[in-house]
Amino acid sequence: MSDFTTRPEIRGTFGVATSTHWIASAVGMSILEKGGNAFDAAVAMGLTLQVVEPHLNGPAGDMPAIFYSARTGEVEVLCAQGVAPEAATIEHYTQQGLTLIPGSGLLATVVPGAFDGWMLMLRDHGTMSLRQVMQPAIDYARDGHPILPRVANTIAGLQEFFDTEWPTSAAVWTPGGQAPEPHALFKNPDLAATYDRLASATGDTRAAQIDAARRAWRTGFVAEAIFDYLSNAKVMDVSGARHAAVLAPSDMADWRASFEVPLSYDYHGWHVYKTQAWSQGPVMLQALAILKGIDLGAMDPNGAEFVHTVIEAMKLAYADREAYYGDPDFSEIPMDVLLSDDYNAERRKLIGSEASMAQRPGRVPGFERQAEAYIQRAQRDFNVGDVAAQEPTMSHLTEKRGDTVHLDVIDRWGNMVAVTPSGGWLQSNPVIPGLGFALNSRAQMYWLEKGLPTSLAPKSRPRTTLTPSYAEKDGTQLVFGTPGGDQQDQWQLIWFLRFVHFGTGLQEGMDQPLFHSMHFQSSFFPREVKTGEMMIEADIGSDLIEDLRARGHRVTVADPWTVGRLTAALREPGGILRAAATPRLMQAYAVGR
């Protein structure tokens, strides 16, 4: 393996922060320098990312976090995935002639989750005041930041639509009737005012102040502005029609972010932790379980055999995701079987020398209908036409630019946090007047048919793609993740396998060519399947690409440095900290000392 890297791997002992935007990483480090811990830094970074990458996440989006607390010695998950509204029934949607939930607009909106999640993290694990962690985001929204070319281009591409259909968005994103120029100073004074007002919440204690801000969001001025707007709004969405929201005041008032126990799997001495099956997180654990009995270490980590084997394992794991995953509070998920050695030994036997063109979920006793239902869905023609997916994640590999966001942070006390915020993009819904942000579109991940783990059901969580990671071995601890929709656990898996089997450095692994499968059903409208298709970066080499094609893979070749946006941070047993960030898109950075 080459020791060449595009940038140094950050090393230190005081703290490290890494994210998909250099401003957010710098904000996180500034919080650590002021005495805050990793949780304080993560919250400040997350709120800042809403300002500097608004085409990728927002206050009314969602986020899962996975973290290690030095105080408790435990690994936990924070679930800030909002649930479907009480009125979001399958009948309500099908009566409007829909077979899929649109990928944008008010019908796609679930309870906003991100802000409450950040506040819960800050209250229960942070140390700093609400004002201290919110001030950087307020400052950047009020005083401006140099807008990324990808944000400017996204706004420019939507300007006519905003003017015609979403005028409240036009007022925020095209001030004075003009889309911002790349790198120009861009301000969002309405969002600054919203966050400044929330940061001014009062309480007798630090916790009481944070809870007051949560109430102001949930039932106070934020909720009032949202429902004043929704009371008579009908919004054009990707279905080509205007629809009203199903979200109601009681939905926001009743919901809270929460902590829960993660799933875990042991792989070559590493204990890998992921979310429960309301996210796709377990799919990486399943892929590891399938690959566990294969000697990957004997392969070239940038060779055709490695790429083929990993692609085929991911196809099998993702087929099970589609058949069996969903909100465990609403559906029985046979995760004990899906992560068992016996089950995955049988799955492993399905990996052959040629690319599979079949959708092959495993058969779990008592759950056979779900496997058959997935195969039928994958073959179904929804007659939605040639529509771009409504998750902006992969569009930078086609005709547009976009992604989700991710951050990792470790402090000098050993607290470690990984978060993948998303949703509430500027493309998802009109801006709420006076608030400076839009609602989310996460409901597009439900199915409008009954009896499935991912069937639309009031108060259930959509099966999100957001999936941060934590792993540990012999005192070494690692947090990592990436934006990327359905590709998140694929890119993380590839990076982690190279790290485990070949001793690849954090930065070195991020610099190496990445690939992913598009064989399974997409989580995003229009839910397409691209049978046998995979994407790989061109710098892997033309000979390898031809080898993959000879094995039957339908290969799309991406430009070098265009696939994946990984970041990672590691703590060694002696206290040395390390961090890295992908060079792709030229905006993610790791900092530390």
ABEGO torsion letter per residue (X at the ends): XBABBABBBBBBAAEBBBBABAAAAAAAAAAAAAGBBAAAAAAAAAAAAAAABAAABBAABBBBBBBBBAAAGBBBBBBABBBBBAABBAAAAAAAGBABBBABEAAABBBBAAAAAAAAAAAAABABBAAAAAAAAAAAAAAEBBBBAAAAAAAAAAAAAAAAABAAAAAAABBGGBBBBBGBBBBBAAAAAAAAAAAABBBABAAAAAAAAAAAAAABAAAAAAAAAAAABBBBBAAGBBBBBABBAAAAAABBBBBBBBBBBBBGGBBBBBBBAABAAAAAAAAAAAAAABBAAABBAABAAAAAAAAAAAAAAAAAAAAABEBAAABBBBAAAAABAAAAAAAAAABBABBBABBBBBBBBGAAAAAAAAAAAAABBAGAEBBBBABAAAAAABABBEEBBBBBBBBAAGBBBBBBBBEGBAAABBBBBGAGBBBBAAAAABBABBGBAABBBBGBBBBBABBBBBBBBGGBBBBBEBBGEAAAAAAAAAAAAAAAAAGBBAAAAAABBBBBBAABBBABOAGBBBBGBBBBBAAAEAAAAAAAAAAGBBBBBBBBGABEBBBBBBBBAAGBBBBBBBABGGABBBBEX
